[in-house]
């Protein structure tokens, strides 16, 4: 799942490097990422 909203990625974002290097094309915003982590617990 990825977020459908538009985001401006900053170099400090944990996913910035993965997207910049082409490792992934999906971005999950911090809010959704935290929800996924809570559901996994």
C-alpha positions in Angstrom: 0.0 0.0 0.0 1.2 3.5 -0.7 -0.3 6.9 0.1 -2.3 8.5 -2.6 -1.5 12.1 -1.5 1.4 14.2 -3.0 4.4 14.6 -0.8 7.6 16.6 -0.9 10.4 14.3 0.3 13.1 15.9 2.4 16.6 14.3 2.6 16.0 13.6 6.3 13.1 11.2 5.5 14.0 7.6 6.2 12.5 6.5 2.8 14.3 9.3 0.8 17.4 7.3 0.0 15.4 4.2 -1.1 13.3 6.2 -3.5 16.2 8.3 -4.8 18.3 5.1 -5.6 15.3 3.5 -7.2 15.1 0.6 -4.7 11.4 1.3 -4.3 8.8 3.5 -6.0 6.3 3.4 -3.2 6.1 6.0 -0.4 4.2 5.4 2.8 3.8 8.6 4.8 4.8 8.7 8.5 1.2 8.6 9.7 0.3 5.5 7.7 3.7 3.9 8.6 2.9 4.3 12.3 -0.6 2.8 11.8 1.0 -0.2 10.1 3.5 -0.7 12.9 0.8 -0.5 15.6 -1.3 -3.1 13.7 1.7 -5.4 13.5 2.1 -5.5 17.3 
